[in-house]
Every structure is written in C-alpha cells, then in structure tokens.
C-alpha cells in the first residue's frame, strides 16, 4: 500500500498523506514517499500549484511514535534527516504548495505545513509541537516557526508542548484561513485555481523570491527582486497580459 497518493489535474496536483489508520503519522516510509512525490512533481514544467492534504480526519499526527521509540543514537540522525528531506522537497518545489489541514497537525506535521507556502485549516484543526514531552527537542523545520509567528510564540509551542486550537493558530499567523470541514478542499482548490490562472513563469519567480527573502538582507532581497523583474521581460508574458488588461479597461 502506498503511503502517499498523487492526483493530477490540468496544471495542479494534489498530494495526499495516505495512512489514515495511523492519523498519517510520519514514518521513514511516509517521508521517503512524500519526498519522491514532491521531487517528481517538481520536474513537471506544466505544474503550477500543489495542494498537500491528509487522508481521513487528521492531517498528520507527527512522527511515528513506534519508530521513534526504537531509534538509537546511530539511527536517530538518519530518521530525522529523512523527515527533513520531505519538508525540504516541499520548500524547494518550484511552484506554490498549499497545505489543507484538518484535525491533528502535530510535530513533524506542523513542521511540514510550516515548509509550505500557504495554509488553510478547518475550525477543528489542532496544532502542537510536543516533542519535549517525550524527551527530545523540536528540530529541523521547527526553525521556521520564529519567523512565522515570532520568537515568543514559537518558544511557547516548543517549550511547553501545548496544543493550540485553530482560532489561536489563525490569530498567531500560523495559518492564513479557517474554513469548515466541508469547505476545506473546495477552498484549497479555489486558491489553487487562482494561482494557476496567473502567469506560470511569474509564479515560479515569485516563489524563488519568497524563499530567498528568508536568507537575504533587505538590500540583497531588493537586488534579487530587480533581477527577477527584469528577467520577466525576456518573455512576452508581461506585454501580452498588460495589453489585455489595458484593453479590458476600454
């Protein structure tokens, strides 16, 4: 049985964690399949957007506790690097990745959605980083949380292991939109369709810039943006789309 499924649409893809009996817990096998799925999609030049979801009532209940319990000092590093590779594949995907979150979004699951570009959650979603409660620190893409929600709130999550509800996650800026369970995939699909309608080269350039902004000074970010802006005119897309927009005004 495959732990990850891919559904392709015209310019979009839906990637689903498919281990509902374990609340889509992230085992080494799940991480490897997710990495492979995202890397394969990244090679598709027709792709414009990806929606990432979990089968069943939970997005992801975190790292597989059975596997965690069996780790040794020799195997712990390879396990966590496997999880990191899956999240890094989402971050490196050249098109936007939208996380559609319901139910539990815990530990590695929360790190995964932090690595996505946009996040939509249901009102019953719950978020936590409980690793300290089982004797390990929160690591890998937990490092993204201070930039997303501020150092204090990130510290609260990883030091207490507490669970926050969807309303709190929205207020903190951890997710951008809250919807009903019935509307989750509709809203994720609508957002994906809106992105897919934009110029594909511009969307890819914008994602490159957003990721680059994390690592650059303001001056460097501005310079990188200038180069991307100028390069966009190497295609006919700006002229054609601006001409259409101007014609629509008349």
SVG drawing of the C-alpha trace seen along z (x, -y; Angstrom):
<svg xmlns="http://www.w3.org/2000/svg" viewBox="-19 -53 45 55">
<polyline fill="none" stroke="black" stroke-width="0.4" points="0.0,0.0 1.3,-3.4 1.5,-6.0 1.3,-8.9 -1.0,-9.5 -0.8,-12.0 -3.8,-13.2 -3.0,-15.3 -5.3,-18.0 -4.5,-20.2 -2.0,-22.5 -2.3,-21.4 -1.6,-18.4 -3.0,-17.1 -0.6,-15.1 -2.2,-13.2 -0.7,-11.5 -2.5,-8.2 -2.0,-6.5 -5.3,-7.3 -5.2,-4.3 -2.2,-6.0 -3.5,-9.5 -0.9,-9.9 2.0,-9.7 5.3,-10.4 7.3,-7.2 10.5,-6.8 8.5,-5.2 6.0,-8.0 8.7,-10.6 10.6,-8.8 7.4,-8.5 6.5,-12.2 10.0,-13.3 9.8,-11.2 6.3,-12.5 7.3,-16.2 10.6,-15.8 8.8,-14.1 6.2,-16.9 9.0,-19.5 10.2,-18.2 6.9,-18.8 7.1,-22.1 3.3,-22.2 2.7,-22.2 1.6,-25.5 0.4,-24.6 0.3,-21.7 -2.3,-21.0 -1.0,-18.9 -3.5,-17.2 -4.1,-14.2 -6.5,-11.3 -9.1,-10.9 -9.8,-13.1 -6.2,-14.2 -3.6,-16.0 -0.6,-14.4 -0.2,-13.2 3.6,-13.8 6.5,-11.4 5.6,-7.7 5.9,-7.1 6.6,-3.3 9.6,-4.1 10.7,-6.9 10.7,-4.6 13.0,-2.2 15.6,-4.7 19.2,-4.5 21.9,-7.2 23.1,-5.6 19.7,-5.6 18.2,-8.8 20.1,-11.1 19.1,-9.2 15.5,-9.1 15.2,-12.9 17.2,-13.6 14.5,-11.6 11.8,-13.8 13.8,-16.9 14.2,-15.8 10.4,-15.6 9.8,-19.1 12.8,-20.4 11.2,-19.0 8.0,-21.0 10.1,-24.1 12.2,-23.5 9.2,-22.7 9.3,-25.4 5.5,-26.1 3.4,-27.1 2.4,-24.3 -0.9,-24.8 -1.4,-22.9 -5.0,-21.8 -5.2,-21.0 -7.9,-19.2 -7.7,-17.6 -4.3,-16.9 -1.3,-18.8 1.4,-17.7 5.2,-17.8 6.6,-16.7 3.2,-17.5 3.4,-21.1 6.9,-21.4 5.7,-20.1 3.0,-22.8 5.5,-25.4 7.5,-24.5 4.5,-25.0 3.7,-28.4 0.1,-28.8 -2.0,-27.1 -5.8,-26.6 -7.2,-24.8 -10.6,-23.6 -12.1,-25.0 -11.4,-21.7 -7.7,-21.6 -5.3,-21.4 -1.6,-22.3 1.2,-21.2 5.0,-20.6 5.0,-18.0 8.5,-16.6 9.9,-17.9 7.2,-15.8 8.7,-12.6 12.3,-13.6 13.5,-15.1 13.7,-18.7 11.7,-20.0 14.1,-20.2 14.5,-20.6 11.8,-22.9 10.6,-23.9 13.3,-26.5 10.8,-28.2 8.3,-28.9 10.0,-32.0 9.9,-33.8 6.3,-32.8 4.8,-33.6 7.5,-35.3 10.1,-34.0 7.9,-34.2 5.0,-32.2 7.4,-29.7 9.2,-29.2 5.9,-28.7 4.9,-25.9 8.2,-24.0 9.0,-24.5 5.5,-23.6 4.3,-21.1 0.9,-22.6 -1.9,-22.2 -3.4,-25.3 -6.7,-25.4 -7.4,-26.7 -8.5,-30.1 -5.3,-30.7 -3.2,-29.4 -5.0,-31.8 -4.6,-34.7 -0.9,-33.9 -0.4,-33.8 0.3,-30.1 -2.5,-29.6 -3.9,-32.1 -7.6,-31.0 -10.1,-29.0 -12.9,-27.1 -15.5,-24.4 -14.5,-20.8 -16.9,-20.5 -15.3,-23.5 -11.6,-22.7 -10.8,-21.1 -13.1,-23.4 -11.3,-26.5 -7.9,-24.9 -8.9,-24.1 -10.2,-27.6 -7.0,-29.1 -5.0,-26.7 -7.1,-27.7 -6.5,-31.3 -2.7,-30.7 -2.9,-28.5 -4.5,-31.4 -1.6,-33.7 1.4,-33.7 3.3,-30.4 6.8,-31.9 5.9,-34.8 4.6,-32.4 7.8,-30.4 9.8,-33.6 7.7,-34.8 8.3,-31.6 12.0,-31.8 12.0,-35.3 9.8,-34.5 12.3,-31.7 15.3,-33.9 13.9,-36.7 14.3,-34.4 18.1,-34.3 18.9,-37.7 19.4,-41.2 16.9,-43.8 19.4,-45.3 20.2,-41.8 16.5,-41.0 15.8,-44.2 18.6,-43.4 17.4,-39.9 13.9,-41.2 15.2,-43.7 16.9,-40.9 13.7,-38.8 11.7,-41.8 14.0,-42.5 14.2,-38.8 10.4,-38.6 10.6,-40.8 12.6,-38.2 9.3,-36.6 6.2,-38.1 4.0,-37.4 4.2,-40.9 3.4,-42.7 0.6,-40.3 -1.0,-40.3 -0.7,-44.1 -2.1,-44.7 -5.1,-42.5 -5.6,-44.3 -5.5,-47.7 -7.8,-46.6 -10.3,-45.4 -10.4,-48.9 -11.6,-50.5"/>
</svg>
